[in-house]
Amino acid sequence: MGLIVLAFFAVFLLIASGGILLFYREAMLQRISEAINPHPQEKKLKSAVEQAKSSIGSLMATVENLVPKSDKEVSVMVHRLTRAGYRNESARKVFYGCKGMLPVLLAVIVTVTGLVHFGLFIVYLMALGGGFIAPDFWLDRKIKKRQKKITRGMPDVLDLLVICMEAGLSLDQATARTTHELKQAQPELCDELNIVVLEQHAGRSRSDSWKNMAERTGVESVRNLVAMLVQTEQFGTSIAKMLRVHSETMRTQRVQMVEELAAKTSVKLVFPLALFIFPALFVVTLGPAVITMADSFGSLSK
């Protein structure tokens, strides 16, 4: 009896496995074929994207050579691009390529749309000058936006550094751990901390690595932190205590900044009230009286 039951279960398992194989046969064959031979359309798409990138890069490099610039200007521009988070060599080419192509593009748009009728010299001068200066304004905006994110993320990063150091890690190990843990929440600041870690692994001293970070970011709070770290390392005081005090100070400054902005709101509302809201109120309240008076004087004149 036991052999019959065992044979029955064996036959049932064979039939079930065969049915599953037949059911998923097409999907399995498709996955195997894709693993052996990738889809030709994906290959074509990747090759087209790479070809487009190479052509755009060559075009930007050609336009970059046409833009007049000195070595000092290039070094300053590379420093600004680094502060904005663009460290690749192609960023400089794209930036100068945009400075060379955007004025021509704006001039073509002005010609096509017929704006030259408002003044040939003035319109073309504004198009060429605006196209040449617009990338600089965009880069300044990116730098300020990134610096603001770094400033906002400093207290959270310092708190995690304190937690890691109080758990027994050194400052270098705590920096690496913080970079890994807050990579998604604070990508800009963790990117800079990751460079600090890489520089220390390459053999650069701790103080020099942190000073380079302060120079790259250009944020005042980061400079204060680096100065305090250097002093703490020189005098041998507690780094975790210093980081906690600095984090509390930054949070207090952030609250004070918000309170300052809230206090300025009442002053800033004076201009919209005087220019837009008060005239509308005058029209609504005095409009019917003016119409009634005009009708009364009209009837008297008759």
C-alpha positions as a Markdown table, in Angstrom:
| # | Residue | x | y | z |
|---|---|---|---|---|
| 1 | Met | 0.0 | 0.0 | 0.0 |
| 2 | Gly | 2.8 | 2.4 | 0.9 |
| 3 | Leu | 4.5 | 1.7 | -2.5 |
| 4 | Ile | 1.3 | 2.5 | -4.3 |
| 5 | Val | 1.0 | 5.8 | -2.5 |
| 6 | Leu | 4.6 | 6.6 | -3.1 |
| 7 | Ala | 4.3 | 5.8 | -6.8 |
| 8 | Phe | 1.2 | 7.9 | -7.0 |
| 9 | Phe | 2.9 | 10.9 | -5.6 |
| 10 | Ala | 5.9 | 10.4 | -7.8 |
| 11 | Val | 3.7 | 10.3 | -10.9 |
| 12 | Phe | 1.8 | 13.4 | -9.7 |
| 13 | Leu | 5.0 | 15.3 | -9.2 |
| 14 | Leu | 6.3 | 14.4 | -12.7 |
| 15 | Ile | 3.0 | 15.4 | -14.3 |
| 16 | Ala | 3.0 | 18.7 | -12.4 |
| 17 | Ser | 6.6 | 19.6 | -13.2 |
| 18 | Gly | 6.0 | 18.7 | -16.9 |
| 19 | Gly | 2.9 | 21.0 | -16.9 |
| 20 | Ile | 4.9 | 23.9 | -15.3 |
| 21 | Leu | 7.7 | 23.5 | -17.8 |
| 22 | Leu | 5.2 | 23.5 | -20.7 |
| 23 | Phe | 3.5 | 26.5 | -19.2 |
| 24 | Tyr | 6.6 | 28.6 | -18.8 |
| 25 | Arg | 8.4 | 27.2 | -21.8 |
| 26 | Glu | 8.0 | 30.3 | -23.9 |
| 27 | Ala | 9.1 | 32.7 | -21.2 |
| 28 | Met | 12.1 | 30.5 | -20.4 |
| 29 | Leu | 13.2 | 30.3 | -24.1 |
| 30 | Gln | 12.8 | 34.1 | -24.4 |
| 31 | Arg | 15.0 | 34.8 | -21.4 |
| 32 | Ile | 17.6 | 32.3 | -22.5 |
| 33 | Ser | 17.7 | 33.8 | -26.0 |
| 34 | Glu | 18.0 | 37.3 | -24.6 |
| 35 | Ala | 20.9 | 36.2 | -22.3 |
| 36 | Ile | 22.7 | 34.5 | -25.2 |
| 37 | Asn | 22.0 | 37.1 | -27.9 |
| 38 | Pro | 20.8 | 40.5 | -26.7 |
| 39 | His | 18.0 | 42.2 | -28.5 |
| 40 | Pro | 19.3 | 43.8 | -31.7 |
| 41 | Gln | 17.1 | 46.9 | -31.2 |
| 42 | Glu | 18.7 | 47.6 | -27.9 |
| 43 | Lys | 22.2 | 47.3 | -29.5 |
| 44 | Lys | 21.1 | 49.7 | -32.2 |
| 45 | Leu | 19.7 | 52.1 | -29.7 |
| 46 | Lys | 22.8 | 52.0 | -27.5 |
| 47 | Ser | 25.0 | 52.5 | -30.6 |
| 48 | Ala | 22.9 | 55.4 | -31.8 |
| 49 | Val | 23.0 | 57.1 | -28.3 |
| 50 | Glu | 26.8 | 56.6 | -28.2 |
| 51 | Gln | 27.2 | 58.0 | -31.7 |
| 52 | Ala | 25.0 | 61.0 | -30.8 |
| 53 | Lys | 27.1 | 61.7 | -27.7 |
| 54 | Ser | 30.3 | 61.5 | -29.6 |
| 55 | Ser | 29.0 | 63.8 | -32.4 |
| 56 | Ile | 27.7 | 66.3 | -29.8 |
| 57 | Gly | 31.0 | 66.2 | -27.9 |
| 58 | Ser | 33.0 | 66.8 | -31.1 |
| 59 | Leu | 30.7 | 69.7 | -32.0 |
| 60 | Met | 31.1 | 71.2 | -28.5 |
| 61 | Ala | 34.9 | 70.8 | -28.7 |
| 62 | Thr | 34.9 | 72.6 | -32.0 |
| 63 | Val | 32.8 | 75.5 | -30.8 |
| 64 | Glu | 34.8 | 75.7 | -27.6 |
| 65 | Asn | 38.0 | 76.4 | -29.6 |
| 66 | Leu | 36.2 | 79.3 | -31.2 |
| 67 | Val | 35.3 | 81.0 | -27.9 |
| 68 | Pro | 38.0 | 83.5 | -26.8 |
| 69 | Lys | 39.4 | 82.7 | -23.4 |
| 70 | Ser | 42.6 | 82.8 | -21.4 |
| 71 | Asp | 44.2 | 80.1 | -19.1 |
| 72 | Lys | 43.2 | 82.1 | -16.0 |
| 73 | Glu | 39.5 | 82.3 | -17.2 |
| 74 | Val | 39.6 | 78.6 | -17.9 |
| 75 | Ser | 40.9 | 77.8 | -14.4 |
| 76 | Val | 38.3 | 80.0 | -12.8 |
| 77 | Met | 35.5 | 78.4 | -14.9 |
| 78 | Val | 36.7 | 74.9 | -13.9 |
| 79 | His | 36.6 | 76.0 | -10.3 |
| 80 | Arg | 33.0 | 77.3 | -10.7 |
| 81 | Leu | 31.9 | 74.1 | -12.5 |
| 82 | Thr | 33.4 | 72.1 | -9.6 |
| 83 | Arg | 31.4 | 74.1 | -7.1 |
| 84 | Ala | 28.3 | 73.4 | -9.2 |
| 85 | Gly | 29.0 | 69.7 | -9.0 |
| 86 | Tyr | 30.4 | 69.2 | -12.6 |
| 87 | Arg | 33.9 | 67.7 | -12.4 |
| 88 | Asn | 34.1 | 65.9 | -15.8 |
| 89 | Glu | 36.3 | 67.3 | -18.5 |
| 90 | Ser | 33.3 | 67.3 | -20.8 |
| 91 | Ala | 31.5 | 69.9 | -18.6 |
| 92 | Arg | 34.0 | 72.6 | -19.6 |
| 93 | Lys | 33.5 | 71.8 | -23.3 |
| 94 | Val | 29.8 | 71.8 | -23.0 |
| 95 | Phe | 29.8 | 75.1 | -21.1 |
| 96 | Tyr | 32.0 | 76.9 | -23.6 |
| 97 | Gly | 30.1 | 75.2 | -26.4 |
| 98 | Cys | 26.8 | 76.7 | -25.1 |
| 99 | Lys | 28.4 | 80.1 | -24.8 |
| 100 | Gly | 29.4 | 79.9 | -28.4 |
| 101 | Met | 26.2 | 78.4 | -29.9 |
| 102 | Leu | 23.5 | 80.1 | -27.8 |
| 103 | Pro | 24.1 | 83.6 | -29.2 |
| 104 | Val | 23.9 | 82.3 | -32.8 |
| 105 | Leu | 20.8 | 80.4 | -31.9 |
| 106 | Leu | 19.1 | 83.5 | -30.4 |
| 107 | Ala | 20.2 | 85.6 | -33.4 |
| 108 | Val | 18.5 | 83.0 | -35.7 |
| 109 | Ile | 15.4 | 83.0 | -33.6 |
| 110 | Val | 15.3 | 86.8 | -33.7 |
| 111 | Thr | 15.6 | 86.8 | -37.5 |
| 112 | Val | 13.0 | 84.1 | -38.0 |
| 113 | Thr | 10.4 | 85.7 | -35.6 |
| 114 | Gly | 10.8 | 89.2 | -37.1 |
| 115 | Leu | 11.8 | 90.9 | -33.9 |
| 116 | Val | 14.5 | 92.9 | -35.9 |
| 117 | His | 11.8 | 95.4 | -36.8 |
| 118 | Phe | 12.0 | 96.8 | -33.3 |
| 119 | Gly | 15.5 | 97.9 | -33.9 |
| 120 | Leu | 18.2 | 96.0 | -35.8 |
| 121 | Phe | 21.2 | 96.9 | -33.8 |
| 122 | Ile | 19.6 | 96.8 | -30.3 |
| 123 | Val | 17.8 | 93.4 | -30.9 |
| 124 | Tyr | 20.9 | 91.7 | -32.2 |
| 125 | Leu | 23.0 | 93.2 | -29.5 |
| 126 | Met | 20.7 | 91.9 | -26.8 |
| 127 | Ala | 20.4 | 88.4 | -28.5 |
| 128 | Leu | 24.2 | 88.0 | -28.8 |
| 129 | Gly | 25.0 | 89.5 | -25.4 |
| 130 | Gly | 22.2 | 87.6 | -23.6 |
| 131 | Gly | 23.2 | 84.3 | -25.3 |
| 132 | Phe | 26.8 | 84.8 | -24.2 |
| 133 | Ile | 26.0 | 85.7 | -20.6 |
| 134 | Ala | 23.1 | 83.3 | -20.0 |
| 135 | Pro | 25.3 | 80.2 | -19.3 |
| 136 | Asp | 27.1 | 82.2 | -16.6 |
| 137 | Phe | 23.8 | 83.2 | -14.9 |
| 138 | Trp | 22.6 | 79.6 | -15.1 |
| 139 | Leu | 25.9 | 78.3 | -13.6 |
| 140 | Asp | 25.7 | 80.9 | -10.7 |
| 141 | Arg | 22.2 | 79.7 | -10.0 |
| 142 | Lys | 23.3 | 76.1 | -9.9 |
| 143 | Ile | 26.2 | 77.0 | -7.5 |
| 144 | Lys | 23.9 | 78.8 | -5.1 |
| 145 | Lys | 21.3 | 76.0 | -5.2 |
| 146 | Arg | 23.9 | 73.4 | -4.5 |
| 147 | Gln | 25.5 | 75.5 | -1.7 |
| 148 | Lys | 22.0 | 75.9 | -0.1 |
| 149 | Lys | 21.5 | 72.1 | -0.2 |
| 150 | Ile | 24.9 | 71.6 | 1.4 |
| 151 | Thr | 24.1 | 74.1 | 4.2 |
| 152 | Arg | 20.8 | 72.5 | 4.9 |
| 153 | Gly | 22.2 | 69.0 | 5.1 |
| 154 | Met | 25.1 | 69.9 | 7.4 |
| 155 | Pro | 23.3 | 69.3 | 10.7 |
| 156 | Asp | 22.0 | 65.8 | 9.7 |
| 157 | Val | 25.5 | 64.8 | 8.5 |
| 158 | Leu | 27.1 | 66.1 | 11.7 |
| 159 | Asp | 24.6 | 64.2 | 13.9 |
| 160 | Leu | 25.4 | 61.0 | 12.1 |
| 161 | Leu | 29.1 | 61.7 | 12.4 |
| 162 | Val | 28.7 | 62.2 | 16.2 |
| 163 | Ile | 26.7 | 58.9 | 16.5 |
| 164 | Cys | 29.4 | 57.0 | 14.6 |
| 165 | Met | 32.2 | 58.4 | 16.6 |
| 166 | Glu | 30.5 | 57.8 | 19.9 |
| 167 | Ala | 30.0 | 54.2 | 18.7 |
| 168 | Gly | 33.8 | 53.8 | 18.6 |
| 169 | Leu | 34.7 | 54.8 | 15.0 |
| 170 | Ser | 37.5 | 57.2 | 14.1 |
| 171 | Leu | 36.7 | 60.4 | 12.2 |
| 172 | Asp | 37.8 | 58.9 | 8.9 |
| 173 | Gln | 35.8 | 55.8 | 9.4 |
| 174 | Ala | 32.8 | 57.8 | 10.6 |
| 175 | Thr | 33.1 | 60.0 | 7.5 |
| 176 | Ala | 33.1 | 57.0 | 5.2 |
| 177 | Arg | 30.1 | 55.4 | 7.0 |
| 178 | Thr | 28.1 | 58.7 | 6.9 |
| 179 | Thr | 28.8 | 59.0 | 3.2 |
| 180 | His | 27.4 | 55.5 | 2.6 |
| 181 | Glu | 24.3 | 56.0 | 4.8 |
| 182 | Leu | 23.2 | 59.4 | 3.7 |
| 183 | Lys | 24.0 | 59.1 | 0.0 |
| 184 | Gln | 20.3 | 59.2 | -0.9 |
| 185 | Ala | 19.2 | 61.8 | 1.6 |
| 186 | Gln | 22.1 | 64.3 | 1.1 |
| 187 | Pro | 23.7 | 63.5 | -2.2 |
| 188 | Glu | 25.6 | 66.8 | -2.6 |
| 189 | Leu | 27.3 | 66.8 | 0.8 |
| 190 | Cys | 27.9 | 63.1 | 0.7 |
| 191 | Asp | 29.6 | 63.5 | -2.7 |
| 192 | Glu | 32.0 | 66.0 | -1.2 |
| 193 | Leu | 32.7 | 63.8 | 1.8 |
| 194 | Asn | 33.3 | 60.9 | -0.5 |
| 195 | Ile | 36.1 | 63.0 | -2.2 |
| 196 | Val | 37.5 | 63.6 | 1.2 |
| 197 | Val | 37.6 | 59.9 | 1.9 |
| 198 | Leu | 39.2 | 59.1 | -1.4 |
| 199 | Glu | 41.9 | 61.8 | -0.9 |
| 200 | Gln | 42.7 | 60.4 | 2.5 |
| 201 | His | 43.0 | 56.9 | 1.0 |
| 202 | Ala | 45.4 | 58.4 | -1.7 |
| 203 | Gly | 47.7 | 59.6 | 1.1 |
| 204 | Arg | 46.7 | 63.2 | 1.6 |
| 205 | Ser | 46.5 | 64.4 | 5.2 |
| 206 | Arg | 43.2 | 64.9 | 6.9 |
| 207 | Ser | 43.5 | 68.6 | 7.3 |
| 208 | Asp | 44.4 | 69.1 | 3.7 |
| 209 | Ser | 41.5 | 67.0 | 2.5 |
| 210 | Trp | 39.0 | 68.9 | 4.6 |
| 211 | Lys | 40.5 | 72.2 | 3.5 |
| 212 | Asn | 40.1 | 71.2 | -0.1 |
| 213 | Met | 36.4 | 70.4 | 0.6 |
| 214 | Ala | 35.9 | 73.9 | 2.0 |
| 215 | Glu | 37.6 | 75.4 | -1.1 |
| 216 | Arg | 35.5 | 73.3 | -3.5 |
| 217 | Thr | 32.1 | 74.0 | -1.9 |
| 218 | Gly | 32.6 | 77.7 | -1.0 |
| 219 | Val | 30.1 | 77.3 | 1.9 |
| 220 | Glu | 30.7 | 79.4 | 5.0 |
| 221 | Ser | 29.4 | 76.7 | 7.4 |
| 222 | Val | 31.8 | 74.1 | 5.8 |
| 223 | Arg | 34.7 | 76.5 | 6.2 |
| 224 | Asn | 33.9 | 77.0 | 9.9 |
| 225 | Leu | 33.6 | 73.2 | 10.4 |
| 226 | Val | 37.0 | 72.7 | 8.7 |
| 227 | Ala | 38.6 | 75.4 | 10.9 |
| 228 | Met | 37.2 | 73.8 | 14.0 |
| 229 | Leu | 38.4 | 70.4 | 12.9 |
| 230 | Val | 41.9 | 71.6 | 12.3 |
| 231 | Gln | 42.0 | 73.4 | 15.7 |
| 232 | Thr | 40.5 | 70.3 | 17.5 |
| 233 | Glu | 43.2 | 68.1 | 15.9 |
| 234 | Gln | 46.0 | 70.4 | 16.8 |
| 235 | Phe | 44.9 | 70.9 | 20.5 |
| 236 | Gly | 43.7 | 67.3 | 21.0 |
| 237 | Thr | 40.2 | 68.0 | 22.2 |
| 238 | Ser | 37.1 | 65.9 | 21.7 |
| 239 | Ile | 36.0 | 65.9 | 18.1 |
| 240 | Ala | 32.6 | 64.4 | 18.8 |
| 241 | Lys | 31.8 | 67.1 | 21.3 |
| 242 | Met | 32.9 | 69.8 | 18.9 |
| 243 | Leu | 30.7 | 68.3 | 16.1 |
| 244 | Arg | 27.7 | 68.2 | 18.4 |
| 245 | Val | 28.1 | 71.8 | 19.4 |
| 246 | His | 28.6 | 72.9 | 15.8 |
| 247 | Ser | 25.5 | 71.0 | 14.7 |
| 248 | Glu | 23.4 | 72.6 | 17.4 |
| 249 | Thr | 24.8 | 76.0 | 16.4 |
| 250 | Met | 23.8 | 75.4 | 12.8 |
| 251 | Arg | 20.3 | 74.4 | 13.7 |
| 252 | Thr | 19.9 | 77.5 | 15.8 |
| 253 | Gln | 21.1 | 79.6 | 12.9 |
| 254 | Arg | 18.7 | 77.9 | 10.6 |
| 255 | Val | 15.8 | 78.7 | 12.9 |
| 256 | Gln | 16.9 | 82.3 | 13.2 |
| 257 | Met | 17.1 | 82.6 | 9.5 |
| 258 | Val | 13.5 | 81.3 | 9.1 |
| 259 | Glu | 12.4 | 83.8 | 11.8 |
| 260 | Glu | 14.2 | 86.6 | 10.0 |
| 261 | Leu | 12.5 | 85.7 | 6.7 |
| 262 | Ala | 9.1 | 85.6 | 8.5 |
| 263 | Ala | 9.7 | 89.0 | 10.0 |
| 264 | Lys | 10.5 | 90.5 | 6.5 |
| 265 | Thr | 7.2 | 89.2 | 5.1 |
| 266 | Ser | 5.2 | 92.1 | 6.5 |
| 267 | Val | 7.5 | 94.6 | 4.9 |
| 268 | Lys | 7.5 | 92.8 | 1.6 |
| 269 | Leu | 3.7 | 92.8 | 1.5 |
| 270 | Val | 3.5 | 96.6 | 1.5 |
| 271 | Phe | 4.4 | 96.9 | -2.2 |
| 272 | Pro | 1.8 | 94.4 | -3.5 |
| 273 | Leu | -0.8 | 95.9 | -1.2 |
| 274 | Ala | -0.1 | 99.4 | -2.4 |
| 275 | Leu | 0.2 | 98.6 | -6.1 |
| 276 | Phe | -2.5 | 95.9 | -6.6 |
| 277 | Ile | -4.9 | 95.4 | -3.7 |
| 278 | Phe | -5.6 | 98.9 | -2.5 |
| 279 | Pro | -6.5 | 100.2 | -6.1 |
| 280 | Ala | -8.9 | 97.3 | -6.5 |
| 281 | Leu | -10.5 | 98.1 | -3.1 |
| 282 | Phe | -10.9 | 101.7 | -4.1 |
| 283 | Val | -12.5 | 100.8 | -7.4 |
| 284 | Val | -14.9 | 98.4 | -5.6 |
| 285 | Thr | -15.9 | 100.8 | -2.8 |
| 286 | Leu | -15.9 | 104.1 | -4.6 |
| 287 | Gly | -17.0 | 102.9 | -8.0 |
| 288 | Pro | -20.7 | 102.8 | -7.3 |
| 289 | Ala | -20.6 | 106.2 | -5.6 |
| 290 | Val | -18.8 | 107.8 | -8.5 |
| 291 | Ile | -21.4 | 106.3 | -11.0 |
| 292 | Thr | -24.3 | 107.6 | -8.8 |
| 293 | Met | -22.8 | 111.0 | -8.6 |
| 294 | Ala | -22.2 | 111.1 | -12.4 |
| 295 | Asp | -25.8 | 110.2 | -13.0 |
| 296 | Ser | -27.0 | 112.9 | -10.5 |
| 297 | Phe | -24.9 | 115.6 | -12.1 |
| 298 | Gly | -26.1 | 114.4 | -15.5 |
| 299 | Ser | -29.7 | 114.7 | -14.6 |
| 300 | Leu | -29.1 | 118.2 | -13.1 |
| 301 | Ser | -27.5 | 119.4 | -16.3 |
| 302 | Lys | -30.6 | 118.4 | -18.3 |
